[in-house]
């Protein structure tokens, strides 16, 4: 990991208030049997102690790393080190956090692995991903996702299916089932695809970014694929939780996405949202109900 030679895989993690999870993710990556990789962590202006925890870990355990402000990144950064901790001076969302690094990494002749901070990996995961990828850069690969609390429990295959009537998604749990996009918490593709088709769409802020990006590339002929061997383990964390903001952004951005891809379905999603609000109110989940309602109203005001 100390060589400055070009690497074969760059792993990109966006952190927000998930310092402990992120360090566990890092520790699992460093045990990989394939070592020709680099790691970039972008801290998206965490409001807790995450950045300090990550800086301490980097200084104590990764002395060859670089810690720098996002505005100091350039093409030379990724030639000088394989381990980068980036302090983002604001939180413009998941896609933007990734794009801070991707706008430079897209110039690399390397594979890119987008990884959530609450994910842990097997020592063989990177090797299996490269084995699945082969020499074909024209693909996006997902990994099977298991529970870290119960490693035998499959959460999903790394692919998700869209319900166009409800404006929501569900995980695909069998490899032979049809799917619409690859899960952004463990998404493996070549840097060339970001350069050729564009970076992650930043207008969503949170949720539906990878859905939009996968649709864009799939429409251009890029293959979506589930790895038959690679697997990861999800701590099922989430820096934003399951409260008002989560439901607000999920609802708003589902409507944005549906309008972009199948505008004739927007009315059905809005009707579905009304029923979702009523259901949340029945079960006294007022913050979630308000999030769905506010997200729908915000979309109608666009």
Secondary structure as GFF3:
##gff-version 3
##sequence-region A 1 302
A	DSSP	beta_strand	9	15	.	.	.	ID=ss1
A	DSSP	alpha_helix	19	29	.	.	.	ID=ss2
A	DSSP	beta_strand	37	43	.	.	.	ID=ss3
A	DSSP	alpha_helix	50	61	.	.	.	ID=ss4
A	DSSP	beta_strand	66	69	.	.	.	ID=ss5
A	DSSP	three_ten_helix	70	72	.	.	.	ID=ss6
A	DSSP	alpha_helix	77	80	.	.	.	ID=ss7
A	DSSP	beta_strand	83	87	.	.	.	ID=ss8
A	DSSP	alpha_helix	94	105	.	.	.	ID=ss9
A	DSSP	beta_strand	111	116	.	.	.	ID=ss10
A	DSSP	beta_strand	119	121	.	.	.	ID=ss11
A	DSSP	alpha_helix	125	133	.	.	.	ID=ss12
A	DSSP	beta_strand	139	147	.	.	.	ID=ss13
A	DSSP	beta_strand	154	156	.	.	.	ID=ss14
A	DSSP	beta_strand	159	163	.	.	.	ID=ss15
A	DSSP	beta_strand	168	171	.	.	.	ID=ss16
A	DSSP	beta_strand	181	182	.	.	.	ID=ss17
A	DSSP	beta_strand	186	190	.	.	.	ID=ss18
A	DSSP	alpha_helix	191	197	.	.	.	ID=ss19
A	DSSP	three_ten_helix	202	204	.	.	.	ID=ss20
A	DSSP	alpha_helix	209	219	.	.	.	ID=ss21
A	DSSP	beta_strand	223	234	.	.	.	ID=ss22
A	DSSP	alpha_helix	244	261	.	.	.	ID=ss23
A	DSSP	three_ten_helix	263	265	.	.	.	ID=ss24
A	DSSP	alpha_helix	266	282	.	.	.	ID=ss25
A	DSSP	alpha_helix	286	300	.	.	.	ID=ss26
###
